[in-house]
Amino acid sequence: MSNRIGFVGPADDLVALRSALEYLLLSDVINAIYLGDANDVEQVVSAWAEDLGAEAFLSRAAELALTGNANEIQDLLVADQAVQQLSRVRGLPPPPSRAIEMMEDRIVLVVHSKDELDEEDIANANVIVSGAEPEAFLRRFGPRYFFSPGPLAAGHVGFLERDDDGVIVASVFTPGGEEVWREALMGRRNRISVSG
């Protein structure tokens, strides 16, 4: 799995939210983080797990172990793998709490709104991702970056990833997979070595 985190901004439409989250999971993300109300993402994931038959998995597995053919067992395992992928979907804790993700030695601070941040939050983060923004943006402020995919209604999802050269890249895509923009943020930090 790549070192890639996906972000979906606040959504008014739970069907669109599920579709955007499906796109992020198919994009091989470590985590798909919803930047809106955590109740929305809990509702979507619960319904999604129900659609995949998560509740009935053990009883169905026991039944197929006794009477199932190879294709039925394979179908059950594929469905179980889809359910397991739902564990990569995350919501944010209620404000003013924050979530922290790591990209190697870089701290990614994830919040509902950048207005919730204080100086200490900003000083300790390399990238700050916020959800309550009117549009997708990326801005540099000294050595730090502020990033948002904007609201889902604007038709965007966002990614932070480390490329093969160790460079952190921010990108915005449509939920259908079309790249809107992509920008390199920072490379691997130089390490000081002292020999004596």
C-alpha positions as CSV (number, residue, x, y, z in Angstrom):
1,M,0.0,0.0,0.0
2,S,1.2,3.5,-0.8
3,N,1.9,6.3,1.7
4,R,-1.2,8.2,0.6
5,I,-4.0,9.8,2.7
6,G,-7.3,10.8,1.1
7,F,-9.6,13.6,2.2
8,V,-13.3,14.4,1.6
9,G,-14.6,17.8,2.5
10,P,-18.0,18.3,4.2
11,A,-20.9,16.8,2.2
12,D,-24.6,17.6,2.1
13,D,-25.4,14.4,0.2
14,L,-24.6,11.0,1.9
15,V,-24.8,9.2,-1.5
16,A,-22.2,11.5,-2.9
17,L,-20.1,11.0,0.3
18,R,-20.2,7.2,-0.1
19,S,-19.2,7.5,-3.7
20,A,-16.3,9.8,-2.9
21,L,-15.1,7.5,-0.1
22,E,-15.3,4.5,-2.5
23,Y,-13.1,6.4,-4.9
24,L,-10.5,7.1,-2.2
25,L,-10.4,3.5,-1.0
26,L,-10.0,2.3,-4.6
27,S,-7.1,4.9,-4.9
28,D,-5.1,2.8,-2.4
29,V,-5.1,5.2,0.5
30,I,-3.8,4.4,4.0
31,N,-6.8,6.3,5.4
32,A,-9.8,8.1,3.9
33,I,-10.6,11.0,6.2
34,Y,-13.9,12.7,6.2
35,L,-13.6,16.4,7.2
36,G,-17.2,17.0,8.0
37,D,-19.6,15.8,10.7
38,A,-18.5,12.5,12.1
39,N,-22.1,11.4,12.4
40,D,-22.5,11.6,8.6
41,V,-19.5,9.2,8.0
42,E,-20.7,6.8,10.7
43,Q,-24.1,6.6,9.0
44,V,-22.5,6.0,5.6
45,V,-20.1,3.4,6.8
46,S,-22.9,1.5,8.8
47,A,-25.1,1.4,5.8
48,W,-22.2,0.4,3.6
49,A,-21.2,-2.5,5.9
50,E,-24.8,-3.6,6.0
51,D,-25.0,-3.6,2.2
52,L,-21.8,-5.8,2.2
53,G,-23.4,-8.3,4.6
54,A,-20.9,-7.6,7.5
55,E,-23.4,-8.7,10.2
56,A,-24.1,-12.1,8.6
57,F,-20.5,-12.9,7.7
58,L,-19.7,-15.5,10.4
59,S,-23.0,-17.4,10.0
60,R,-22.6,-17.4,6.2
61,A,-19.0,-18.6,6.6
62,A,-20.0,-21.5,8.8
63,E,-22.7,-22.4,6.4
64,L,-20.4,-22.3,3.4
65,A,-17.7,-24.3,5.2
66,L,-20.2,-27.2,5.3
67,T,-22.1,-26.8,2.0
68,G,-20.5,-24.1,-0.1
69,N,-18.6,-24.5,-3.4
70,A,-15.4,-22.8,-4.2
71,N,-17.1,-19.9,-6.1
72,E,-19.4,-19.1,-3.1
73,I,-16.5,-19.2,-0.7
74,Q,-14.5,-16.9,-2.9
75,D,-17.4,-14.5,-3.2
76,L,-17.7,-14.4,0.6
77,L,-14.0,-13.7,1.0
78,V,-14.1,-10.9,-1.5
79,A,-17.1,-9.3,0.3
80,D,-15.2,-9.7,3.6
81,Q,-12.2,-7.9,2.1
82,A,-14.5,-5.0,1.1
83,V,-15.8,-4.8,4.7
84,Q,-12.2,-4.8,6.0
85,Q,-11.4,-1.8,3.8
86,L,-14.1,0.2,5.6
87,S,-11.8,0.3,8.6
88,R,-9.6,2.8,6.7
89,V,-12.5,5.3,6.6
90,R,-12.1,7.9,9.4
91,G,-14.1,10.8,10.7
92,L,-12.7,13.7,12.8
93,P,-13.4,14.0,16.5
94,P,-15.8,16.8,17.4
95,P,-14.2,20.3,17.5
96,P,-12.0,21.5,19.0
97,S,-10.3,18.1,18.9
98,R,-7.8,17.3,16.1
99,A,-6.5,14.3,14.3
100,I,-2.9,13.7,13.6
101,E,-1.5,11.6,10.7
102,M,2.2,10.9,10.1
103,M,3.9,10.8,6.7
104,E,7.3,9.4,7.7
105,D,8.7,12.2,9.9
106,R,6.1,14.8,8.8
107,I,3.1,15.7,11.0
108,V,-0.2,16.2,9.3
109,L,-2.7,17.9,11.5
110,V,-6.3,17.5,10.4
111,V,-9.1,19.7,11.7
112,H,-12.6,20.8,10.8
113,S,-11.6,24.4,10.5
114,K,-8.3,26.2,10.6
115,D,-9.9,28.8,12.8
116,E,-9.8,26.2,15.6
117,L,-6.0,26.2,15.7
118,D,-3.7,28.0,18.1
119,E,-0.1,28.9,17.7
120,E,1.2,25.7,19.2
121,D,-0.9,23.6,16.8
122,I,0.5,25.5,13.9
123,A,4.1,25.4,15.2
124,N,4.1,21.6,15.6
125,A,2.6,20.7,12.2
126,N,4.2,20.4,8.8
127,V,0.8,20.3,6.9
128,I,-2.5,21.4,8.2
129,V,-5.6,20.0,6.4
130,S,-9.0,21.6,7.1
131,G,-12.5,20.8,5.9
132,A,-14.6,23.9,6.5
133,E,-13.3,25.9,3.6
134,P,-15.3,27.3,0.7
135,E,-13.0,25.9,-2.0
136,A,-10.0,23.7,-2.5
137,F,-6.7,25.4,-1.8
138,L,-3.0,25.0,-0.9
139,R,-1.1,27.8,0.7
140,R,2.4,28.0,2.1
141,F,3.0,29.9,5.4
142,G,6.7,29.8,6.2
143,P,7.7,26.2,6.4
144,R,4.1,25.0,6.8
145,Y,1.4,24.2,4.3
146,F,-2.4,24.7,4.6
147,F,-4.5,22.4,2.4
148,S,-8.2,21.7,1.9
149,P,-10.1,19.8,-0.8
150,G,-13.0,22.2,-0.2
151,P,-16.6,21.0,0.2
152,L,-17.6,17.8,-1.6
153,A,-20.3,19.8,-3.4
154,A,-17.6,21.6,-5.3
155,G,-16.7,18.3,-6.9
156,H,-13.2,17.6,-5.3
157,V,-11.4,15.2,-3.1
158,G,-7.8,15.6,-1.9
159,F,-4.7,13.6,-1.4
160,L,-1.4,13.9,0.4
161,E,1.2,11.4,-0.6
162,R,4.9,10.8,-0.5
163,D,6.3,10.0,-4.0
164,D,9.2,7.7,-4.7
165,D,11.7,10.5,-4.1
166,G,10.4,11.3,-0.6
167,V,8.6,14.4,-1.7
168,I,5.2,15.2,-0.2
169,V,2.7,16.0,-2.8
170,A,-0.8,17.5,-2.5
171,S,-3.4,16.9,-5.2
172,V,-7.0,17.5,-5.9
173,F,-9.1,15.2,-8.0
174,T,-12.7,14.9,-9.0
175,P,-14.5,11.9,-7.3
176,G,-14.5,10.4,-10.8
177,G,-10.7,10.3,-10.9
178,E,-9.7,13.4,-13.0
179,E,-6.8,15.3,-11.7
180,V,-7.6,19.0,-11.1
181,W,-4.2,20.1,-9.8
182,R,-1.1,18.6,-8.1
183,E,1.8,20.4,-6.3
184,A,5.0,19.2,-4.5
185,L,5.2,20.5,-1.0
186,M,8.5,19.4,0.5
187,G,11.2,16.9,0.1
188,R,12.9,14.6,2.5
189,R,14.5,16.4,5.3
190,N,18.3,16.6,5.3
191,R,19.7,14.8,8.3
192,I,22.8,16.1,10.1
193,S,25.4,13.6,10.9
194,V,28.1,14.2,13.4
195,S,31.3,12.1,13.4
196,G,33.8,12.3,16.1
